[in-house]
């Protein structure tokens, strides 16, 4: 299999797996798998943020939340440590899921190790590609998920979460965040988080 064919097949299989998400969102009147939409959004942002993204970064962007619905939040305590445990377990789960696909389509152990490192956020603060992936993830969260949490979270909690989100982002990521088309309510909360 040629390199471009292998990459296309890996993306196809990742999309197929994320397309099994039972949670859906309406896009132009059509229900689409939520995780598939999120992964495609992160992938698109990585391509905007990085002039020449590596194949490993693109694979990680598409697979970094692979089959997320299979590890529900309610399996872990509703505490801050419980949330962290869930996030860490999710990262390993996503890396394992992506790794299986990459093995199946013939990627080398070196490539798979790098994709896994990006997905589990290994040393991400000192890794330009890890930072780009984090920026892309945060931007898609702001664009597509924040609005859905506003009725669930009190304002103080939302602003605190947005402050933490912004702290994870690079200056370029924050600049893009400031130019997103958000609802008035989301934009105001983001403004509060920046101040």
Secondary structure, DSSP 8 states (H G I E B T S, - for coil): --HHHHHHHHHHHHHHHHTT-S-EEEETTEEEEHHHHHHHHHHHHHHHH-TT--HHHHHHHHHTTTTGGGS-GGGS-SSHHHHHHHHHHHHHHHHHHHHHHHHHTT--HHHHHHHHHHHTTTTGGG-HHHHHHHHHHHHHIIIIIHHHHTTTS-HHHHHHHHHHHHHHS-HHHHHHHHTS---HHHHHHHHHHH-
